[in-house]
Amino acid sequence: MANLSGVVQQLKKERDRAQEEVKRLGAALAALTGLRTGPARKRRTLSAAARRKMSLAQKARWARRTLGTEAATARPKRTLSAAARRKIAAAQRARWAKVRAKQRKKAG
């Protein structure tokens, strides 16, 4: 039985040590949860009119920006006359005929 009282005493010591550890952990958690990374900022709520105003201003900025690009200032697309298209097509056919003739010459 003497041995049993020693075990009980040891268990009580362990319980006390565990309680102290829990207290220390609780204090550490309390200290950490009180900290903030920065000042607490309240988010402003904007009225629908203010949001619309901001939206229109941003759209105007984008419009000004895109007007300055080459795409907006490019000349209108030019079209070829039928005669010019025929000339280009004939020249292209002649070039391909030359290429094919060279290939036949190499192969034959």
Biopython code that builds the backbone (N, CA, C, O; Angstrom):
import numpy as np
from Bio.PDB.StructureBuilder import StructureBuilder

atoms = [
    (1, "MET", "N", (0.816, -1.202, 0.000)),
    (1, "MET", "CA", (0.000, 0.000, 0.000)),
    (1, "MET", "C", (0.849, 1.250, 0.000)),
    (1, "MET", "O", (0.420, 2.291, -0.497)),
    (2, "ALA", "N", (2.050, 1.164, 0.551)),
    (2, "ALA", "CA", (2.938, 2.327, 0.574)),
    (2, "ALA", "C", (3.252, 2.757, -0.842)),
    (2, "ALA", "O", (3.359, 3.949, -1.130)),
    (3, "ASN", "N", (3.395, 1.808, -1.703)),
    (3, "ASN", "CA", (3.692, 2.090, -3.101)),
    (3, "ASN", "C", (2.531, 2.813, -3.775)),
    (3, "ASN", "O", (2.741, 3.674, -4.630)),
    (4, "LEU", "N", (1.307, 2.459, -3.388)),
    (4, "LEU", "CA", (0.113, 3.079, -3.961)),
    (4, "LEU", "C", (0.028, 4.547, -3.582)),
    (4, "LEU", "O", (-0.368, 5.359, -4.419)),
    (5, "SER", "N", (0.373, 4.919, -2.382)),
    (5, "SER", "CA", (0.321, 6.326, -1.984)),
    (5, "SER", "C", (1.374, 7.133, -2.752)),
    (5, "SER", "O", (1.151, 8.303, -3.061)),
    (6, "GLY", "N", (2.494, 6.527, -3.053)),
    (6, "GLY", "CA", (3.530, 7.204, -3.853)),
    (6, "GLY", "C", (3.042, 7.484, -5.265)),
    (6, "GLY", "O", (3.319, 8.539, -5.835)),
    (7, "VAL", "N", (2.316, 6.528, -5.816)),
    (7, "VAL", "CA", (1.758, 6.707, -7.171)),
    (7, "VAL", "C", (0.718, 7.811, -7.160)),
    (7, "VAL", "O", (0.670, 8.632, -8.076)),
    (8, "VAL", "N", (-0.118, 7.837, -6.125)),
    (8, "VAL", "CA", (-1.147, 8.882, -6.022)),
    (8, "VAL", "C", (-0.496, 10.246, -5.905)),
    (8, "VAL", "O", (-0.930, 11.200, -6.550)),
    (9, "GLN", "N", (0.540, 10.346, -5.088)),
    (9, "GLN", "CA", (1.256, 11.610, -4.922)),
    (9, "GLN", "C", (1.865, 12.066, -6.247)),
    (9, "GLN", "O", (1.808, 13.248, -6.584)),
    (10, "GLN", "N", (2.436, 11.146, -6.983)),
    (10, "GLN", "CA", (3.048, 11.467, -8.276)),
    (10, "GLN", "C", (1.991, 11.951, -9.270)),
    (10, "GLN", "O", (2.225, 12.890, -10.030)),
    (11, "LEU", "N", (0.832, 11.302, -9.253)),
    (11, "LEU", "CA", (-0.260, 11.711, -10.143)),
    (11, "LEU", "C", (-0.752, 13.119, -9.805)),
    (11, "LEU", "O", (-1.057, 13.907, -10.700)),
    (12, "LYS", "N", (-0.828, 13.434, -8.491)),
    (12, "LYS", "CA", (-1.259, 14.780, -8.075)),
    (12, "LYS", "C", (-0.261, 15.829, -8.559)),
    (12, "LYS", "O", (-0.650, 16.893, -9.041)),
    (13, "LYS", "N", (1.043, 15.517, -8.426)),
    (13, "LYS", "CA", (2.071, 16.448, -8.910)),
    (13, "LYS", "C", (1.919, 16.681, -10.418)),
    (13, "LYS", "O", (2.004, 17.814, -10.892)),
    (14, "GLU", "N", (1.697, 15.615, -11.146)),
    (14, "GLU", "CA", (1.543, 15.710, -12.612)),
    (14, "GLU", "C", (0.313, 16.538, -12.968)),
    (14, "GLU", "O", (0.334, 17.332, -13.908)),
    (15, "ARG", "N", (-0.781, 16.336, -12.187)),
    (15, "ARG", "CA", (-1.999, 17.120, -12.426)),
    (15, "ARG", "C", (-1.728, 18.600, -12.194)),
    (15, "ARG", "O", (-2.142, 19.432, -13.001)),
    (16, "ASP", "N", (-1.040, 18.944, -11.105)),
    (16, "ASP", "CA", (-0.729, 20.344, -10.810)),
    (16, "ASP", "C", (0.138, 20.958, -11.916)),
    (16, "ASP", "O", (-0.080, 22.096, -12.330)),
    (17, "ARG", "N", (1.123, 20.186, -12.386)),
    (17, "ARG", "CA", (2.000, 20.681, -13.444)),
    (17, "ARG", "C", (1.204, 20.935, -14.726)),
    (17, "ARG", "O", (1.427, 21.933, -15.412)),
    (18, "ALA", "N", (0.266, 20.020, -15.049)),
    (18, "ALA", "CA", (-0.556, 20.164, -16.250)),
    (18, "ALA", "C", (-1.465, 21.392, -16.131)),
    (18, "ALA", "O", (-1.682, 22.105, -17.110)),
    (19, "GLN", "N", (-2.008, 21.639, -14.898)),
    (19, "GLN", "CA", (-2.858, 22.813, -14.696)),
    (19, "GLN", "C", (-2.070, 24.102, -14.907)),
    (19, "GLN", "O", (-2.582, 25.056, -15.493)),
    (20, "GLU", "N", (-0.828, 24.131, -14.430)),
    (20, "GLU", "CA", (0.024, 25.311, -14.616)),
    (20, "GLU", "C", (0.300, 25.543, -16.099)),
    (20, "GLU", "O", (0.299, 26.673, -16.585)),
    (21, "GLU", "N", (0.535, 24.440, -16.797)),
    (21, "GLU", "CA", (0.799, 24.547, -18.252)),
    (21, "GLU", "C", (-0.422, 25.100, -18.981)),
    (21, "GLU", "O", (-0.289, 25.929, -19.881)),
    (22, "VAL", "N", (-1.598, 24.647, -18.597)),
    (22, "VAL", "CA", (-2.838, 25.137, -19.209)),
    (22, "VAL", "C", (-3.004, 26.627, -18.936)),
    (22, "VAL", "O", (-3.413, 27.377, -19.822)),
    (23, "LYS", "N", (-2.685, 27.065, -17.701)),
    (23, "LYS", "CA", (-2.789, 28.492, -17.365)),
    (23, "LYS", "C", (-1.844, 29.317, -18.241)),
    (23, "LYS", "O", (-2.218, 30.372, -18.753)),
    (24, "ARG", "N", (-0.601, 28.817, -18.407)),
    (24, "ARG", "CA", (0.377, 29.546, -19.233)),
    (24, "ARG", "C", (-0.084, 29.631, -20.685)),
    (24, "ARG", "O", (0.060, 30.671, -21.327)),
    (25, "LEU", "N", (-0.637, 28.537, -21.198)),
    (25, "LEU", "CA", (-1.144, 28.534, -22.583)),
    (25, "LEU", "C", (-2.313, 29.506, -22.734)),
    (25, "LEU", "O", (-2.421, 30.210, -23.738)),
    (26, "GLY", "N", (-3.179, 29.535, -21.732)),
    (26, "GLY", "CA", (-4.309, 30.467, -21.764)),
    (26, "GLY", "C", (-3.842, 31.911, -21.778)),
    (26, "GLY", "O", (-4.389, 32.738, -22.508)),
    (27, "ALA", "N", (-2.822, 32.218, -20.966)),
    (27, "ALA", "CA", (-2.286, 33.582, -20.930)),
    (27, "ALA", "C", (-1.658, 33.944, -22.267)),
    (27, "ALA", "O", (-1.821, 35.067, -22.744)),
    (28, "ALA", "N", (-0.940, 33.001, -22.879)),
    (28, "ALA", "CA", (-0.311, 33.264, -24.181)),
    (28, "ALA", "C", (-1.371, 33.509, -25.247)),
    (28, "ALA", "O", (-1.233, 34.410, -26.073)),
    (29, "LEU", "N", (-2.418, 32.713, -25.224)),
    (29, "LEU", "CA", (-3.507, 32.909, -26.195)),
    (29, "LEU", "C", (-4.183, 34.258, -26.000)),
    (29, "LEU", "O", (-4.492, 34.950, -26.971)),
    (30, "ALA", "N", (-4.409, 34.629, -24.753)),
    (30, "ALA", "CA", (-5.055, 35.914, -24.476)),
    (30, "ALA", "C", (-4.192, 37.065, -24.972)),
    (30, "ALA", "O", (-4.713, 38.047, -25.502)),
    (31, "ALA", "N", (-2.883, 36.953, -24.806)),
    (31, "ALA", "CA", (-1.977, 38.014, -25.255)),
    (31, "ALA", "C", (-1.971, 38.099, -26.776)),
    (31, "ALA", "O", (-1.961, 39.194, -27.339)),
    (32, "LEU", "N", (-1.977, 36.954, -27.438)),
    (32, "LEU", "CA", (-1.924, 36.948, -28.899)),
    (32, "LEU", "C", (-3.224, 37.402, -29.538)),
    (32, "LEU", "O", (-3.208, 38.064, -30.575)),
    (33, "THR", "N", (-4.342, 37.054, -28.933)),
    (33, "THR", "CA", (-5.619, 37.458, -29.535)),
    (33, "THR", "C", (-5.861, 38.940, -29.356)),
    (33, "THR", "O", (-6.639, 39.530, -30.105)),
    (34, "GLY", "N", (-5.214, 39.555, -28.382)),
    (34, "GLY", "CA", (-5.368, 40.995, -28.189)),
    (34, "GLY", "C", (-4.588, 41.800, -29.213)),
    (34, "GLY", "O", (-4.862, 42.982, -29.416)),
    (35, "LEU", "N", (-3.612, 41.162, -29.864)),
    (35, "LEU", "CA", (-2.788, 41.886, -30.834)),
    (35, "LEU", "C", (-3.509, 42.027, -32.162)),
    (35, "LEU", "O", (-4.294, 41.163, -32.552)),
    (36, "ARG", "N", (-3.236, 43.130, -32.852)),
    (36, "ARG", "CA", (-3.767, 43.341, -34.197)),
    (36, "ARG", "C", (-2.613, 43.685, -35.103)),
    (36, "ARG", "O", (-1.634, 44.282, -34.654)),
    (37, "THR", "N", (-2.702, 43.327, -36.360)),
    (37, "THR", "CA", (-1.609, 43.621, -37.290)),
    (37, "THR", "C", (-1.603, 45.088, -37.685)),
    (37, "THR", "O", (-0.554, 45.612, -38.058)),
    (38, "GLY", "N", (-2.699, 45.741, -37.616)),
    (38, "GLY", "CA", (-2.765, 47.151, -37.980)),
    (38, "GLY", "C", (-3.965, 47.793, -37.326)),
    (38, "GLY", "O", (-4.733, 47.130, -36.629)),
    (39, "PRO", "N", (-4.127, 49.082, -37.550)),
    (39, "PRO", "CA", (-5.288, 49.731, -36.947)),
    (39, "PRO", "C", (-6.584, 49.211, -37.560)),
    (39, "PRO", "O", (-6.646, 48.891, -38.748)),
    (40, "ALA", "N", (-7.588, 49.135, -36.746)),
    (40, "ALA", "CA", (-8.876, 48.660, -37.232)),
    (40, "ALA", "C", (-9.506, 49.755, -38.081)),
    (40, "ALA", "O", (-9.741, 50.869, -37.612)),
    (41, "ARG", "N", (-9.775, 49.419, -39.342)),
    (41, "ARG", "CA", (-10.372, 50.408, -40.230)),
    (41, "ARG", "C", (-11.827, 50.056, -40.472)),
    (41, "ARG", "O", (-12.174, 48.895, -40.688)),
    (42, "LYS", "N", (-12.651, 51.054, -40.434)),
    (42, "LYS", "CA", (-14.043, 50.832, -40.780)),
    (42, "LYS", "C", (-14.173, 50.985, -42.289)),
    (42, "LYS", "O", (-13.602, 51.902, -42.880)),
    (43, "ARG", "N", (-14.911, 50.103, -42.892)),
    (43, "ARG", "CA", (-15.131, 50.219, -44.335)),
    (43, "ARG", "C", (-16.230, 51.233, -44.581)),
    (43, "ARG", "O", (-17.301, 51.195, -43.977)),
    (44, "ARG", "N", (-15.920, 52.144, -45.495)),
    (44, "ARG", "CA", (-16.932, 53.151, -45.803)),
    (44, "ARG", "C", (-17.957, 52.548, -46.749)),
    (44, "ARG", "O", (-17.615, 51.792, -47.658)),
    (45, "THR", "N", (-19.185, 52.886, -46.528)),
    (45, "THR", "CA", (-20.213, 52.447, -47.458)),
    (45, "THR", "C", (-20.494, 53.611, -48.389)),
    (45, "THR", "O", (-20.669, 54.750, -47.956)),
    (46, "LEU", "N", (-20.534, 53.304, -49.662)),
    (46, "LEU", "CA", (-20.763, 54.333, -50.672)),
    (46, "LEU", "C", (-22.203, 54.257, -51.150)),
    (46, "LEU", "O", (-22.798, 53.182, -51.238)),
    (47, "SER", "N", (-22.729, 55.395, -51.445)),
    (47, "SER", "CA", (-24.082, 55.412, -51.985)),
    (47, "SER", "C", (-24.037, 54.926, -53.431)),
    (47, "SER", "O", (-22.974, 54.878, -54.051)),
    (48, "ALA", "N", (-25.188, 54.572, -53.947)),
    (48, "ALA", "CA", (-25.263, 54.103, -55.324)),
    (48, "ALA", "C", (-24.818, 55.211, -56.277)),
    (48, "ALA", "O", (-24.172, 54.935, -57.288)),
    (49, "ALA", "N", (-25.153, 56.445, -55.967)),
    (49, "ALA", "CA", (-24.761, 57.567, -56.823)),
    (49, "ALA", "C", (-23.244, 57.728, -56.840)),
    (49, "ALA", "O", (-22.662, 58.002, -57.890)),
    (50, "ALA", "N", (-22.604, 57.560, -55.693)),
    (50, "ALA", "CA", (-21.147, 57.682, -55.628)),
    (50, "ALA", "C", (-20.472, 56.556, -56.401)),
    (50, "ALA", "O", (-19.482, 56.782, -57.097)),
    (51, "ARG", "N", (-21.007, 55.346, -56.280)),
    (51, "ARG", "CA", (-20.441, 54.220, -57.025)),
    (51, "ARG", "C", (-20.590, 54.443, -58.521)),
    (51, "ARG", "O", (-19.684, 54.141, -59.297)),
    (52, "ARG", "N", (-21.746, 54.978, -58.921)),
    (52, "ARG", "CA", (-21.984, 55.250, -60.350)),
    (52, "ARG", "C", (-21.007, 56.297, -60.851)),
    (52, "ARG", "O", (-20.451, 56.162, -61.941)),
    (53, "LYS", "N", (-20.796, 57.341, -60.061)),
    (53, "LYS", "CA", (-19.868, 58.411, -60.432)),
    (53, "LYS", "C", (-18.464, 57.852, -60.628)),
    (53, "LYS", "O", (-17.779, 58.174, -61.599)),
    (54, "MET", "N", (-18.049, 57.002, -59.680)),
    (54, "MET", "CA", (-16.722, 56.398, -59.776)),
    (54, "MET", "C", (-16.616, 55.505, -61.010)),
    (54, "MET", "O", (-15.594, 55.505, -61.697)),
    (55, "SER", "N", (-17.660, 54.758, -61.285)),
    (55, "SER", "CA", (-17.671, 53.868, -62.436)),
    (55, "SER", "C", (-17.548, 54.660, -63.738)),
    (55, "SER", "O", (-16.776, 54.299, -64.627)),
    (56, "LEU", "N", (-18.309, 55.727, -63.836)),
    (56, "LEU", "CA", (-18.248, 56.555, -65.053)),
    (56, "LEU", "C", (-16.882, 57.197, -65.216)),
    (56, "LEU", "O", (-16.370, 57.298, -66.330)),
    (57, "ALA", "N", (-16.290, 57.633, -64.112)),
    (57, "ALA", "CA", (-14.966, 58.244, -64.183)),
    (57, "ALA", "C", (-13.935, 57.224, -64.651)),
    (57, "ALA", "O", (-13.068, 57.548, -65.463)),
    (58, "GLN", "N", (-14.022, 55.990, -64.144)),
    (58, "GLN", "CA", (-13.067, 54.955, -64.559)),
    (58, "GLN", "C", (-13.257, 54.606, -66.033)),
    (58, "GLN", "O", (-12.281, 54.415, -66.759)),
    (59, "LYS", "N", (-14.501, 54.523, -66.471)),
    (59, "LYS", "CA", (-14.761, 54.233, -67.884)),
    (59, "LYS", "C", (-14.205, 55.328, -68.774)),
    (59, "LYS", "O", (-13.678, 55.055, -69.853)),
    (60, "ALA", "N", (-14.323, 56.570, -68.319)),
    (60, "ALA", "CA", (-13.776, 57.690, -69.094)),
    (60, "ALA", "C", (-12.255, 57.591, -69.160)),
    (60, "ALA", "O", (-11.663, 57.871, -70.202)),
    (61, "ARG", "N", (-11.614, 57.194, -68.053)),
    (61, "ARG", "CA", (-10.153, 57.035, -68.070)),
    (61, "ARG", "C", (-9.738, 55.959, -69.057)),
    (61, "ARG", "O", (-8.784, 56.135, -69.814)),
    (62, "TRP", "N", (-10.459, 54.840, -69.048)),
    (62, "TRP", "CA", (-10.131, 53.762, -69.985)),
    (62, "TRP", "C", (-10.360, 54.203, -71.423)),
    (62, "TRP", "O", (-9.574, 53.866, -72.308)),
    (63, "ALA", "N", (-11.418, 54.946, -71.659)),
    (63, "ALA", "CA", (-11.703, 55.406, -73.015)),
    (63, "ALA", "C", (-10.585, 56.326, -73.509)),
    (63, "ALA", "O", (-10.148, 56.222, -74.655)),
    (64, "ARG", "N", (-10.128, 57.225, -72.636)),
    (64, "ARG", "CA", (-9.026, 58.122, -73.023)),
    (64, "ARG", "C", (-7.768, 57.325, -73.308)),
    (64, "ARG", "O", (-7.012, 57.643, -74.226)),
    (65, "ARG", "N", (-7.551, 56.287, -72.517)),
    (65, "ARG", "CA", (-6.335, 55.486, -72.693)),
    (65, "ARG", "C", (-6.380, 54.712, -74.004)),
    (65, "ARG", "O", (-5.380, 54.647, -74.718)),
    (66, "THR", "N", (-7.526, 54.126, -74.326)),
    (66, "THR", "CA", (-7.612, 53.319, -75.545)),
    (66, "THR", "C", (-7.657, 54.191, -76.785)),
    (66, "THR", "O", (-7.281, 53.728, -77.862)),
    (67, "LEU", "N", (-8.098, 55.424, -76.680)),
    (67, "LEU", "CA", (-8.102, 56.301, -77.847)),
    (67, "LEU", "C", (-6.684, 56.642, -78.279)),
    (67, "LEU", "O", (-6.443, 56.930, -79.451)),
    (68, "GLY", "N", (-5.760, 56.611, -77.355)),
    (68, "GLY", "CA", (-4.387, 56.959, -77.679)),
    (68, "GLY", "C", (-3.623, 55.833, -78.356)),
    (68, "GLY", "O", (-2.504, 56.057, -78.818)),
    (69, "THR", "N", (-4.184, 54.633, -78.433)),
    (69, "THR", "CA", (-3.464, 53.506, -79.013)),
    (69, "THR", "C", (-3.550, 53.534, -80.533)),
    (69, "THR", "O", (-4.355, 54.273, -81.101)),
    (70, "GLU", "N", (-2.728, 52.737, -81.183)),
    (70, "GLU", "CA", (-2.702, 52.681, -82.645)),
    (70, "GLU", "C", (-4.019, 52.143, -83.197)),
    (70, "GLU", "O", (-4.475, 52.568, -84.258)),
    (71, "ALA", "N", (-4.619, 51.213, -82.476)),
    (71, "ALA", "CA", (-5.855, 50.595, -82.970)),
    (71, "ALA", "C", (-6.933, 51.640, -83.180)),
    (71, "ALA", "O", (-7.688, 51.570, -84.149)),
    (72, "ALA", "N", (-7.010, 52.598, -82.290)),
    (72, "ALA", "CA", (-8.054, 53.613, -82.395)),
    (72, "ALA", "C", (-7.716, 54.636, -83.469)),
    (72, "ALA", "O", (-8.619, 55.203, -84.084)),
    (73, "THR", "N", (-6.421, 54.884, -83.708)),
    (73, "THR", "CA", (-6.036, 55.912, -84.676)),
    (73, "THR", "C", (-5.668, 55.317, -86.026)),
    (73, "THR", "O", (-5.213, 56.045, -86.907)),
    (74, "ALA", "N", (-5.854, 53.992, -86.217)),
    (74, "ALA", "CA", (-5.488, 53.346, -87.475)),
    (74, "ALA", "C", (-6.383, 53.831, -88.602)),
    (74, "ALA", "O", (-7.525, 54.241, -88.394)),
    (75, "ARG", "N", (-5.825, 53.770, -89.799)),
    (75, "ARG", "CA", (-6.601, 54.177, -90.976)),
    (75, "ARG", "C", (-7.714, 53.170, -91.222)),
    (75, "ARG", "O", (-7.631, 52.030, -90.764)),
    (76, "PRO", "N", (-8.743, 53.574, -91.931)),
    (76, "PRO", "CA", (-9.798, 52.605, -92.249)),
    (76, "PRO", "C", (-9.258, 51.536, -93.196)),
    (76, "PRO", "O", (-8.318, 51.778, -93.953)),
    (77, "LYS", "N", (-9.850, 50.383, -93.145)),
    (77, "LYS", "CA", (-9.398, 49.262, -93.945)),
    (77, "LYS", "C", (-9.599, 49.564, -95.431)),
    (77, "LYS", "O", (-10.660, 50.016, -95.860)),
    (78, "ARG", "N", (-8.536, 49.296, -96.200)),
    (78, "ARG", "CA", (-8.618, 49.577, -97.636)),
    (78, "ARG", "C", (-9.008, 48.305, -98.366)),
    (78, "ARG", "O", (-8.620, 47.206, -97.972)),
    (79, "THR", "N", (-9.777, 48.464, -99.433)),
    (79, "THR", "CA", (-10.188, 47.302, -100.217)),
    (79, "THR", "C", (-9.518, 47.369, -101.585)),
    (79, "THR", "O", (-9.244, 48.451, -102.104)),
    (80, "LEU", "N", (-9.263, 46.211, -102.153)),
    (80, "LEU", "CA", (-8.637, 46.125, -103.475)),
    (80, "LEU", "C", (-9.712, 46.037, -104.541)),
    (80, "LEU", "O", (-10.791, 45.482, -104.332)),
    (81, "SER", "N", (-9.387, 46.593, -105.670)),
    (81, "SER", "CA", (-10.321, 46.462, -106.793)),
    (81, "SER", "C", (-10.218, 45.038, -107.320)),
    (81, "SER", "O", (-9.268, 44.316, -107.018)),
    (82, "ALA", "N", (-11.197, 44.652, -108.100)),
    (82, "ALA", "CA", (-11.220, 43.299, -108.647)),
    (82, "ALA", "C", (-10.018, 43.082, -109.570)),
    (82, "ALA", "O", (-9.429, 42.001, -109.581)),
    (83, "ALA", "N", (-9.657, 44.101, -110.337)),
    (83, "ALA", "CA", (-8.526, 43.980, -111.256)),
    (83, "ALA", "C", (-7.228, 43.766, -110.478)),
    (83, "ALA", "O", (-6.398, 42.946, -110.871)),
    (84, "ALA", "N", (-7.049, 44.500, -109.377)),
    (84, "ALA", "CA", (-5.840, 44.353, -108.567)),
    (84, "ALA", "C", (-5.778, 42.966, -107.949)),
    (84, "ALA", "O", (-4.706, 42.365, -107.877)),
    (85, "ARG", "N", (-6.913, 42.455, -107.506)),
    (85, "ARG", "CA", (-6.938, 41.114, -106.924)),
    (85, "ARG", "C", (-6.562, 40.066, -107.975)),
    (85, "ARG", "O", (-5.856, 39.104, -107.672)),
    (86, "ARG", "N", (-7.036, 40.258, -109.211)),
    (86, "ARG", "CA", (-6.710, 39.314, -110.281)),
    (86, "ARG", "C", (-5.212, 39.327, -110.565)),
    (86, "ARG", "O", (-4.603, 38.278, -110.774)),
    (87, "LYS", "N", (-4.614, 40.536, -110.571)),
    (87, "LYS", "CA", (-3.174, 40.652, -110.831)),
    (87, "LYS", "C", (-2.369, 39.939, -109.742)),
    (87, "LYS", "O", (-1.425, 39.205, -110.034)),
    (88, "ILE", "N", (-2.755, 40.164, -108.491)),
    (88, "ILE", "CA", (-2.055, 39.537, -107.365)),
    (88, "ILE", "C", (-2.192, 38.021, -107.445)),
    (88, "ILE", "O", (-1.216, 37.300, -107.239)),
    (89, "ALA", "N", (-3.388, 37.535, -107.741)),
    (89, "ALA", "CA", (-3.628, 36.095, -107.820)),
    (89, "ALA", "C", (-2.800, 35.487, -108.942)),
    (89, "ALA", "O", (-2.243, 34.402, -108.778)),
    (90, "ALA", "N", (-2.709, 36.172, -110.086)),
    (90, "ALA", "CA", (-1.928, 35.657, -111.213)),
    (90, "ALA", "C", (-0.446, 35.597, -110.850)),
    (90, "ALA", "O", (0.230, 34.619, -111.167)),
    (91, "ALA", "N", (0.057, 36.628, -110.193)),
    (91, "ALA", "CA", (1.464, 36.648, -109.785)),
    (91, "ALA", "C", (1.741, 35.509, -108.805)),
    (91, "ALA", "O", (2.782, 34.859, -108.890)),
    (92, "GLN", "N", (0.826, 35.267, -107.884)),
    (92, "GLN", "CA", (1.005, 34.191, -106.913)),
    (92, "GLN", "C", (0.993, 32.838, -107.612)),
    (92, "GLN", "O", (1.794, 31.962, -107.284)),
    (93, "ARG", "N", (0.095, 32.663, -108.569)),
    (93, "ARG", "CA", (0.053, 31.395, -109.319)),
    (93, "ARG", "C", (1.366, 31.176, -110.068)),
    (93, "ARG", "O", (1.866, 30.054, -110.136)),
    (94, "ALA", "N", (1.919, 32.245, -110.625)),
    (94, "ALA", "CA", (3.188, 32.134, -111.354)),
    (94, "ALA", "C", (4.319, 31.740, -110.402)),
    (94, "ALA", "O", (5.168, 30.921, -110.754)),
    (95, "ARG", "N", (4.332, 32.322, -109.191)),
    (95, "ARG", "CA", (5.366, 31.962, -108.213)),
    (95, "ARG", "C", (5.263, 30.490, -107.838)),
    (95, "ARG", "O", (6.274, 29.791, -107.775)),
    (96, "TRP", "N", (4.047, 30.018, -107.591)),
    (96, "TRP", "CA", (3.872, 28.614, -107.224)),
    (96, "TRP", "C", (4.218, 27.700, -108.395)),
    (96, "TRP", "O", (4.739, 26.605, -108.183)),
    (97, "ALA", "N", (3.944, 28.121, -109.604)),
    (97, "ALA", "CA", (4.292, 27.305, -110.776)),
    (97, "ALA", "C", (5.805, 27.142, -110.852)),
    (97, "ALA", "O", (6.304, 26.066, -111.180)),
    (98, "LYS", "N", (6.537, 28.222, -110.546)),
    (98, "LYS", "CA", (8.006, 28.162, -110.525)),
    (98, "LYS", "C", (8.490, 27.160, -109.488)),
    (98, "LYS", "O", (9.366, 26.340, -109.765)),
    (99, "VAL", "N", (7.905, 27.232, -108.275)),
    (99, "VAL", "CA", (8.302, 26.339, -107.191)),
    (99, "VAL", "C", (8.046, 24.895, -107.591)),
    (99, "VAL", "O", (8.898, 24.033, -107.375)),
    (100, "ARG", "N", (6.893, 24.625, -108.166)),
    (100, "ARG", "CA", (6.553, 23.250, -108.557)),
    (100, "ARG", "C", (7.465, 22.756, -109.681)),
    (100, "ARG", "O", (7.838, 21.584, -109.726)),
    (101, "ALA", "N", (7.810, 23.658, -110.570)),
    (101, "ALA", "CA", (8.709, 23.272, -111.667)),
    (101, "ALA", "C", (10.064, 22.870, -111.121)),
    (101, "ALA", "O", (10.657, 21.900, -111.593)),
    (102, "LYS", "N", (10.574, 23.616, -110.114)),
    (102, "LYS", "CA", (11.847, 23.265, -109.487)),
    (102, "LYS", "C", (11.762, 21.920, -108.810)),
    (102, "LYS", "O", (12.696, 21.121, -108.889)),
    (103, "GLN", "N", (10.636, 21.656, -108.136)),
    (103, "GLN", "CA", (10.461, 20.376, -107.441)),
    (103, "GLN", "C", (10.430, 19.225, -108.433)),
    (103, "GLN", "O", (11.009, 18.168, -108.186)),
    (104, "ARG", "N", (9.755, 19.431, -109.552)),
    (104, "ARG", "CA", (9.687, 18.369, -110.580)),
    (104, "ARG", "C", (11.062, 18.113, -111.167)),
    (104, "ARG", "O", (11.437, 16.974, -111.444)),
    (105, "LYS", "N", (11.808, 19.198, -111.352)),
    (105, "LYS", "CA", (13.150, 19.081, -111.945)),
    (105, "LYS", "C", (14.044, 18.266, -111.010)),
    (105, "LYS", "O", (14.806, 17.411, -111.462)),
    (106, "LYS", "N", (13.948, 18.539, -109.684)),
    (106, "LYS", "CA", (14.760, 17.812, -108.689)),
    (106, "LYS", "C", (14.336, 16.335, -108.659)),
    (106, "LYS", "O", (15.188, 15.447, -108.630)),
    (107, "ALA", "N", (13.056, 16.079, -108.665)),
    (107, "ALA", "CA", (12.545, 14.718, -108.534)),
    (107, "ALA", "C", (12.793, 13.909, -109.810)),
    (107, "ALA", "O", (13.052, 12.708, -109.742)),
    (108, "GLY", "N", (12.716, 14.566, -110.974)),
    (108, "GLY", "CA", (12.770, 13.819, -112.237)),
    (108, "GLY", "C", (14.082, 13.725, -112.865)),
    (108, "GLY", "O", (14.215, 13.116, -113.927)),
]
sb = StructureBuilder()
sb.init_structure("model")
sb.init_model(0)
sb.init_chain("A")
sb.init_seg("    ")
for serial, (resi, resn, name, xyz) in enumerate(atoms, 1):
    if name == "N":
        sb.init_residue(resn, " ", resi, " ")
    sb.init_atom(name, np.array(xyz, "f"), 0.0, 1.0, " ", f" {name:<3s}", serial, name[0])
structure = sb.get_structure()
